[in-house]
């Protein structure tokens, strides 16, 4: 990332995962080899994620856990404290989930203060567009480590499988047949070739391990081009397009 820290390129998503299943599935993912777990206050499962992550799993008792935070500056410290309390560890990477009008600039300043204080290793944003980024950078702020945009910022792919909808695409199915892999693996490999960290979600051990095995085969330039052409400019289930900055 642009702050000098590294992030595992394949992570494990837990968005809206049923609470009773979270600890078991996160534990399965850690055993399989994942070292990047996604959670958020909004998901209401940070405590379950924390129970599955033993202190020895990650160096310095810290695991990469992007987390949602409230969009009012006065609540940022309480949000971080709440996440740390639920997780039982300090998240390495903490994100503003949405550029809420009237709040995101001051929230970003508060996150930078928390990073400077050593409470967070890396800070980033989600769903920010160029106008939002230009505003926080224009205030003299540092560049976010991750987002869904450009400006030299790593693009992190939340819900990279499109909640399963992309798995039914005919082009993906054709590429998958050509390379002898599943459609999910082809999609994830496409992201990895682009350099995007991905955060797939899975509800069973075999699928968890299958997703992690998306980095041990090759997509040809032709396969990459065929997949590139699928883009229809659509927005996924992450919500409506944020209001302009």
Secondary structure by P-SEA (a helix, b strand, c coil): cccccccccbbbbbccccccaaaaaaaaaaaacccbbbbccccccaaaaaaacccccccccccccbbbbbccccaaaaaaaaaaaaacccccbbbccccccccaaaaaaaaaaaaaaccccccccccccaaaaaaaaaacccccccccccccbbbbbccccccccccccaaaaaaaaaacccaaaaaaaaaaaabbbbbbbbccaaaaaaaaacccccccaaaaaaaaacccccccccccccccc
